[in-house]
Amino acid sequence: GDKAKLVSPFDEVESFKELMLEVEEMRNLLIDEQSDQKVNAQKIIDKVTPVLDKLQTNRYEHIRIKEIYLSALTITTEQLHKQAYYEIMDCYEEIHAYSRLLNCYNFLSWYAYANKQFHEALEFLQLAEKRIEPYWLMIDDISRITLFYNLMFMYYAVSDGENGSLYKEQV
């Protein structure tokens, strides 16, 4: 008869790493302007849905898979799932992945901007800056510069040139 295959913890970790890399590649297609975003987003959703309930909140690969799934869901439903993003950001903070935390705020901000919600776009970045303040020295330079650039951009978008200029000096 069929014997249930025993999965060692190592095999499971490796399979989630492989899934993360696969989903990461699929995510790159979402960024590509030439591709059909909704079709690619649906492929991500289809790939991740079977393991959604197995994703843990304290493992980097699991959180990243869930984040990519959520961005795909946002694209297909055209709705921002803010609370789910905040939960993912809490998970990143717990495991000290502060740059990933910032990336989530950037996504929320640019999504709001794309929907012409300029003040909300700026608010997300202001929240990000405040939230990561205690971890500032643990943020990589690229993430820091990206935050300053986005803040500068969003301040200009809401016609606040004074604050925009302050961040321009930081970039």
C-alpha positions as CSV (number, residue, x, y, z in Angstrom):
1,G,0.0,0.0,0.0
2,D,0.9,3.7,-0.1
3,K,3.1,4.9,2.7
4,A,2.8,8.5,3.8
5,K,6.0,10.3,2.9
6,L,7.7,11.7,5.9
7,V,8.9,15.2,5.4
8,S,11.8,16.3,7.5
9,P,12.0,19.9,8.8
10,F,15.0,20.4,6.5
11,D,13.0,19.3,3.4
12,E,10.1,21.6,4.3
13,V,12.5,24.6,4.8
14,E,14.1,23.9,1.4
15,S,10.7,23.5,-0.3
16,F,9.6,26.9,1.1
17,K,12.9,28.5,-0.1
18,E,12.3,27.0,-3.6
19,L,8.7,28.3,-3.5
20,M,9.9,31.7,-2.5
21,L,12.4,31.9,-5.3
22,E,9.8,30.7,-7.8
23,V,7.2,33.2,-6.6
24,E,9.9,35.9,-6.6
25,E,10.6,35.2,-10.3
26,M,6.9,35.4,-11.0
27,R,6.8,38.7,-9.1
28,N,9.4,40.1,-11.4
29,L,6.9,39.7,-14.2
30,L,4.4,41.8,-12.3
31,I,6.9,44.7,-12.5
32,D,7.5,44.3,-16.2
33,E,5.3,46.8,-18.0
34,Q,5.1,44.7,-21.1
35,S,3.4,41.8,-19.3
36,D,-0.2,41.2,-18.4
37,Q,-0.2,42.0,-14.7
38,K,-3.5,40.5,-13.9
39,V,-2.7,37.2,-15.6
40,N,0.7,37.1,-13.8
41,A,-0.8,38.0,-10.5
42,Q,-3.4,35.2,-10.8
43,K,-0.5,32.7,-11.5
44,I,1.1,33.8,-8.2
45,I,-2.3,33.4,-6.3
46,D,-2.8,30.0,-7.8
47,K,0.7,28.9,-6.9
48,V,0.6,30.1,-3.2
49,T,-3.1,29.4,-2.3
50,P,-2.5,25.7,-1.6
51,V,0.2,26.5,1.1
52,L,-1.3,29.7,2.5
53,D,-2.4,27.9,5.8
54,K,1.1,26.5,6.2
55,L,2.8,29.9,6.1
56,Q,4.3,30.8,9.5
57,T,4.7,34.3,10.8
58,N,8.3,34.0,12.1
59,R,10.1,32.7,9.0
60,Y,11.5,35.1,6.4
61,E,10.6,32.9,3.4
62,H,7.0,32.4,4.6
63,I,6.5,36.1,5.2
64,R,8.0,37.0,1.8
65,I,5.7,34.5,0.0
66,K,2.7,36.0,1.8
67,E,3.8,39.5,0.9
68,I,4.1,38.6,-2.8
69,Y,0.8,36.8,-2.6
70,L,-0.8,39.9,-1.1
71,S,0.6,42.2,-3.8
72,A,-0.8,39.8,-6.5
73,L,-4.2,39.9,-4.7
74,T,-4.1,43.7,-4.7
75,I,-3.5,43.7,-8.4
76,T,-6.3,41.1,-9.2
77,T,-8.9,42.6,-6.9
78,E,-7.8,46.2,-7.3
79,Q,-8.3,46.7,-3.6
80,L,-5.6,47.5,-1.0
81,H,-5.6,45.0,1.8
82,K,-4.1,47.4,4.4
83,Q,-4.7,45.3,7.5
84,A,-3.0,42.3,5.9
85,Y,-0.1,44.5,4.9
86,Y,0.2,45.7,8.5
87,E,0.3,42.1,9.7
88,I,3.1,41.3,7.3
89,M,5.0,44.4,8.4
90,D,4.6,43.3,12.0
91,C,6.1,39.9,11.1
92,Y,9.0,41.6,9.3
93,E,9.6,43.8,12.4
94,E,9.6,40.7,14.6
95,I,12.3,39.0,12.6
96,H,14.3,42.3,12.2
97,A,13.8,42.5,8.5
98,Y,13.5,46.3,8.6
99,S,14.3,47.0,4.9
100,R,11.5,44.6,3.9
101,L,9.2,46.5,6.3
102,L,10.1,49.7,4.5
103,N,9.4,48.0,1.1
104,C,5.9,47.2,2.2
105,Y,5.2,50.9,3.1
106,N,6.7,51.9,-0.3
107,F,4.2,49.5,-2.0
108,L,1.3,51.0,-0.1
109,S,2.4,54.5,-0.9
110,W,2.9,53.9,-4.6
111,Y,-0.4,52.0,-4.8
112,A,-2.2,55.1,-3.2
113,Y,-0.2,57.4,-5.6
114,A,-1.3,55.4,-8.6
115,N,-4.9,55.8,-7.5
116,K,-4.3,59.6,-7.2
117,Q,-4.6,59.5,-3.4
118,F,-1.5,61.7,-2.9
119,H,-2.0,62.6,0.8
120,E,-2.5,59.0,1.7
121,A,0.6,58.1,-0.3
122,L,2.6,60.6,1.7
123,E,1.0,59.4,5.0
124,F,2.2,55.8,4.4
125,L,5.8,57.1,4.0
126,Q,5.6,59.3,7.1
127,L,4.4,56.3,9.1
128,A,7.3,54.3,7.6
129,E,9.8,56.9,8.7
130,K,8.4,57.1,12.2
131,R,8.2,53.3,12.6
132,I,11.7,52.5,11.5
133,E,13.3,55.4,13.5
134,P,14.4,53.0,16.3
135,Y,16.1,50.8,13.7
136,W,17.6,53.5,11.6
137,L,21.2,52.2,11.9
138,M,20.0,48.7,10.8
139,I,18.5,49.9,7.5
140,D,20.6,49.4,4.4
141,D,21.7,52.5,2.4
142,I,19.5,51.7,-0.6
143,S,16.4,51.4,1.5
144,R,17.2,54.6,3.3
145,I,17.8,56.6,0.1
146,T,14.7,55.1,-1.5
147,L,12.6,56.3,1.5
148,F,14.0,59.8,1.3
149,Y,13.5,59.9,-2.5
150,N,9.9,58.7,-2.1
151,L,9.2,61.2,0.7
152,M,10.6,64.0,-1.5
153,F,8.5,62.9,-4.4
154,M,5.3,62.6,-2.3
155,Y,5.8,66.0,-0.6
156,Y,6.1,67.6,-4.0
157,A,3.0,65.6,-5.2
158,V,1.0,67.3,-2.4
159,S,2.5,70.7,-3.3
160,D,4.7,70.8,-0.1
161,G,7.9,72.0,-1.8
162,E,9.4,73.1,1.6
163,N,9.4,69.5,3.0
164,G,10.2,68.1,-0.5
165,S,13.4,70.2,-0.5
166,L,14.4,69.0,2.9
167,Y,14.3,65.4,1.7
168,K,15.9,66.3,-1.6
169,E,19.0,67.3,0.4
170,Q,19.0,63.8,2.0
171,V,19.0,61.9,-1.3
